[in-house]
Amino acid sequence: MSEPYDLIVVGVGGMGASVVAHAAWRGLRVLGLEQYSLPHRRGSSHGITRILRLGLNEGGTYVPLVMRAVELWKELGGKAGRPMFYNCGSFDIAPPESPIFAGSVATCEQFHIAHEVLDARETHRRFPGITPDPEMLTVFQPGSGFVLSDASIEAHLNLALAAGAELHGHETIRGWESKGGCYHVETDRGRYEARALVVTTGAWASKLLPTVPVKPERQVLGWFQPHEPALFAPERLPTWIIDSPAHGHFYGLPIHTIPGFKLGKFVLGDVVDPGAPLLPPQPQDEEILRVFLRRYFPKADGPVMTLMSLFFENTPDRRFVIDELPGQPGVWLAVGFSGHGYKYTPAIGELMIDLVTTGKSAFDLTPFRAGRFGEG
């Protein structure tokens, strides 16, 4: 067997690609192992766009991480020769008593993030594509926007290869054992040694590590053809989240690249086997999106362009797991990003290499410890 790798990354989707790239940029000898193609469309990282908000209703824990991520998104765009972050702003729209509204305002105030609070009439006047309920308030954050998911995976992979990383697609990990100060990793194609491992397996986390409580759930996204497309361009409509008492929690983005106005509903869906084919979008999936669209975005209620089934992988509290695997020093977890983690991708890659090389991070990772769910 050849000289051990400094690091093996298990699972090379969005997070894994970032970890591999940051490892290679630091001069580590790194191997990325992915059971599907590089890139692929079987996980939760693929697609065109993802929302990036600065003042997060989830709380201030995430703000330093997203601020660093914005810097790194811009750096990645410079290295790749195309923007990865689009600064179109963001909306958090909800009744004033909603945790989404109150949490966003509190976080913006705590971290001095530029924002405005608009009533429903002013929101519609300035952004006529959207029609909030009369009692709803909007937190408008002009510094937010969206990032490119497929493009950033490709950029991280290509830049990692250029920096000397080794990447293996269509290679499934069988397990590992600690021996002689290294981890011996077995796959369906061979055996490798590494001084450290980073596990970024997304929806497959619990298949590989049954004690890690990450549950893959089916979600459906839709893209619809607006009657007035100009109202749904990034110049005219920010990314948005709406907490509707009548319809539930929806989110969406302006038109970019792929035809149509994108939206989805956040639901705690059925737990699925990530290795099995996902149930394709059903008529009732479209109808759930359509009912919401007619109420809040009536000028986007045109023909459906695309419907897509995909994974969210949720932890019980919807916070991430970023930690050393208990009892296995040098094995690090970055899983369970629960539908709101993609915006942090480049910052996760950077901090995981900090953990691998120094055991420390500049960020407070206490809320993301694996042990918070109990001994399992």
Secondary structure, 3 states (H helix, E strand, C coil): CCCCECEEEECCCHHHHHHHHHHHHCCCCEEEECCCCCCCCCCCCCCCEEEECCCCCCCHHHHHHHHHHHHHHHHHHHHHCCCCEECCCEEEEECCCCHHHHHHHHHHHHCCCCCEEEEHHHHHHHCCCCCCCCCCEEEEECCCEEEEHHHHHHHHHHHHHHCCCEEECCCCEEEEEEECCEEEEEECCCEEEECCEEECCHHHHHHHCCCCCCEEEEEEEEEECCCCHHHHCCCCCCEEEEEECCCEEEEEECCCCCCCEEEEECCCCCECCCCCCCCCCCHHHHHHHHHHHHHHCHHHCCCEEEEEEEEEEECCCCCCEEEECCCCCCEEEEECCCCCCHHHHHHHHHHHHHHHHHCCCCCCCHHHCHHHHCCC
